[in-house]
Amino acid sequence: MTYRIRNIVVAVGLALVAALLTTFYVANYKRHVQQSESTVTVYVAKHDITAGTPGTDVIKSGAIQTAQASKHSVVPGAISNPDQVRSLITRQDIYAGEQVSLRRFAGRAEQGVRAQIHGTLRAMSIPGTPDALLAGTLRDGDHVDLIANLKIGNSFAVRNIARDVLVLHAPSSSGSVSATKPNQGTSVLLAVHDNREEQKIWFAVQNSAGWSLALRPVANAIDSPEDVEGAVSVLKDGVSSASAAHYTGSGK
């Protein structure tokens, strides 16, 4: 074999190797592109979901739906099953068309009282004396009534201002209270409805001659008909007409 023929054979061999390498690279690249372009099922928001929405409501209202997305576009933490968010609550807004990710949710414990207020409920802090706030007795999750002694002209009347109010955070039994400012140092956090209920409670706390929380039964609580008690009704209740007339008539 002459020198020239040997060089030709070597050149042809190198060309064949280069062609094989090129074919392998192209095939591998096409396979990679096809894999990256293959789609998977993800969950997206059907409409805007506001922060603070419980996962149960997200599922029940049909706020999320399935969609197809390429593998490389799947966001970190994307859910593969709605049950993954059932016990959680949204910590951030989720916008329509956005993939639903666990990063947009948090546990209820992490949200604190925010997980317990929704709709018309508002968290409201009420300062008061340990006795009025049932400090040491009241616990988080209890339900209470609020009664107040309101001045009407020259007399006073007592009535229930609000019923069945959820206690978000009970006062500490060890809270220190100043002798000169007995209404400071202790407070309770309540879940009250906006508009009339929160206004009535705040008015009573700020303007009544005295007020107190009353602990409701844990289960099967029943409310009596609404009533207002004043000096006359308290004196007359349970006594004879003659005795009641004597005291109410004399002004004692």
C-alpha positions in Angstrom: 0.0 0.0 0.0 1.4 3.3 -1.1 1.7 6.3 1.2 -1.1 8.1 -0.7 -3.5 5.2 -0.5 -2.9 4.9 3.3 -3.7 8.6 3.8 -6.9 8.2 1.8 -8.0 5.3 4.0 -7.2 7.2 7.2 -9.1 10.2 5.9 -12.1 8.1 5.0 -12.1 6.4 8.4 -12.0 9.8 10.2 -14.8 11.0 8.1 -16.9 7.9 9.0 -16.2 8.5 12.7 -17.1 12.2 12.4 -20.4 11.2 10.6 -21.2 8.7 13.3 -20.5 11.2 16.1 -22.6 13.8 14.3 -25.5 11.4 13.9 -25.3 10.4 17.6 -25.3 14.0 18.7 -28.3 15.0 16.5 -30.3 11.9 17.7 -29.5 12.7 21.3 -30.4 16.4 20.9 -33.7 15.5 19.2 -34.5 13.1 22.0 -33.7 15.7 24.6 -35.9 18.3 22.8 -38.8 15.8 22.6 -38.6 15.0 26.3 -38.5 18.7 27.3 -41.5 19.4 25.0 -43.6 16.6 26.4 -46.5 17.8 28.5 -47.6 16.8 32.0 -50.8 17.5 33.9 -50.7 20.5 36.4 -53.3 22.4 38.4 -53.9 26.0 37.7 -56.2 28.7 39.2 -59.6 28.9 37.5 -59.9 32.5 38.8 -58.1 34.7 41.3 -57.8 33.2 44.8 -57.2 35.7 47.6 -54.7 35.2 50.4 -56.3 33.7 53.5 -58.6 31.3 51.6 -58.7 27.8 53.2 -57.7 24.9 51.0 -61.0 23.2 51.6 -62.8 26.3 50.1 -60.4 26.3 47.2 -61.3 22.7 46.4 -65.0 22.9 47.2 -65.5 26.0 45.0 -63.8 24.5 42.1 -61.2 27.3 42.0 -58.5 25.1 40.5 -58.6 22.9 37.4 -56.2 20.7 35.4 -54.1 21.9 32.5 -51.3 20.6 30.3 -47.8 22.2 30.6 -44.4 21.3 29.2 -42.2 19.6 31.8 -39.6 22.4 31.8 -42.4 25.0 32.6 -43.7 23.2 35.8 -43.1 25.6 38.7 -41.3 24.4 41.9 -43.8 22.9 44.4 -46.5 22.4 41.8 -49.2 20.2 43.3 -50.2 16.9 41.7 -53.3 16.3 43.7 -55.8 18.9 45.2 -55.7 17.0 48.6 -52.2 18.3 49.1 -53.7 21.8 50.0 -56.9 20.6 51.7 -55.6 21.3 55.2 -53.7 24.4 54.3 -54.5 28.1 53.7 -53.3 30.5 51.0 -50.6 32.8 52.2 -50.5 34.8 49.0 -52.8 35.7 46.2 -53.0 33.2 43.4 -54.0 34.6 40.0 -56.1 33.1 37.3 -54.1 30.8 35.0 -51.2 30.5 37.5 -50.0 27.1 38.4 -51.0 26.1 42.0 -47.8 25.6 44.1 -47.4 24.6 47.7 -45.2 27.7 48.0 -48.4 29.8 47.9 -49.9 27.9 50.9 -49.1 27.7 54.6 -50.2 25.6 57.6 -53.0 27.0 59.8 -50.7 27.1 62.8 -48.3 29.4 60.8 -51.2 31.7 60.0 -52.3 32.0 63.6 -55.5 33.9 64.1 -55.6 34.8 60.4 -56.7 31.3 59.7 -59.8 31.7 62.0 -61.2 34.9 60.5 -62.9 35.1 57.1 -65.9 36.8 55.5 -67.4 39.4 57.9 -65.3 38.3 60.9 -62.7 40.7 62.3 -60.0 40.2 65.0 -60.6 42.8 67.8 -58.5 43.3 70.9 -60.5 44.3 74.0 -58.6 45.6 77.1 -60.2 45.0 80.5 -59.7 43.9 84.1 -58.8 40.2 84.7 -62.3 39.7 86.3 -64.1 41.1 83.3 -62.0 39.1 80.9 -62.3 35.8 82.9 -58.5 35.7 83.0 -57.3 32.2 84.1 -60.7 30.7 83.1 -61.0 31.7 79.5 -59.2 29.6 76.9 -58.5 30.0 73.2 -61.5 28.7 71.2 -64.1 29.4 73.9 -67.3 31.3 73.1 -68.5 34.1 75.2 -71.3 36.7 75.6 -70.6 40.3 76.5 -72.9 42.1 79.0 -72.7 45.8 79.8 -74.3 48.3 82.3 -75.3 51.3 80.2 -76.4 54.6 81.5 -79.9 55.7 80.3 -80.6 59.3 81.4 -80.3 59.2 85.2 -80.6 55.4 85.5 -78.8 52.3 84.2 -79.8 49.3 82.2 -78.0 46.0 81.7 -78.2 43.8 78.6 -76.3 41.4 76.4 -74.4 43.4 73.8 -73.1 40.4 71.9 -73.6 36.6 72.0 -71.6 33.6 71.0 -68.3 35.5 70.3 -65.3 33.4 69.5 -62.2 33.9 71.6 -59.1 33.9 69.4 -56.6 34.5 72.2 -57.5 34.4 75.9 -55.9 36.7 78.4 -53.0 35.4 80.5 -53.9 34.5 84.1 -50.6 36.0 85.2 -51.1 39.4 83.6 -50.1 42.3 85.9 -52.6 45.0 86.5 -51.9 48.6 87.7 -53.9 49.7 90.8 -54.4 53.1 89.3 -55.2 51.8 85.8 -57.2 48.6 86.4 -58.3 48.4 82.8 -54.8 48.2 81.4 -52.4 45.2 81.3 -54.9 42.5 80.3 -56.8 42.0 77.0 -58.7 39.4 75.0 -58.7 38.9 71.2 -62.2 38.3 69.9 -63.5 37.3 66.5 -66.4 39.8 65.9 -68.6 40.5 62.9 -68.0 43.8 61.2 -70.5 46.7 61.3 -73.0 46.5 64.2 -71.4 43.8 66.4 -68.0 45.3 66.6 -69.4 48.8 67.0 -71.7 47.8 69.8 -68.9 46.0 71.7 -66.6 48.9 71.4 -69.2 51.4 72.5 -70.1 49.3 75.5 -66.4 48.8 76.5 -65.7 52.6 76.2 -68.9 54.1 77.6 -70.6 51.6 80.0 -70.4 51.8 83.8 -69.1 48.3 83.7 -69.0 45.2 81.5 -68.0 41.6 81.6 -67.6 38.5 79.4 -69.7 35.5 80.2 -68.4 32.0 79.3 -70.8 29.9 77.2 -71.1 26.1 77.4 -68.7 24.2 75.2 -71.6 22.3 73.6 -75.4 22.7 73.2 -75.5 26.3 74.3 -79.0 27.8 74.3 -79.9 31.5 74.3 -82.8 32.9 76.3 -84.9 35.6 74.7 -83.3 39.1 74.7 -84.1 41.2 77.7 -83.0 44.4 79.4 -82.7 44.7 83.2 -82.8 48.0 85.2 -83.4 49.1 88.7 -87.2 48.7 88.5 -87.1 45.2 87.0 -84.5 44.0 89.4 -86.5 45.3 92.4 -89.8 43.9 91.2 -88.7 40.5 89.9 -89.8 37.7 92.2 -91.5 39.9 94.9 -95.1 40.7 95.6 -96.8 43.6 93.9 -97.3 45.4 97.2 -93.7 45.1 98.2 -92.5 46.2 94.7 -94.9 49.2 94.7 -93.6 50.2 98.1 -90.0 50.4 97.1 -90.5 51.7 93.5 -93.0 54.2 94.7 -90.8 55.6 97.4 -87.8 55.9 95.2 -85.6 53.8 97.5 
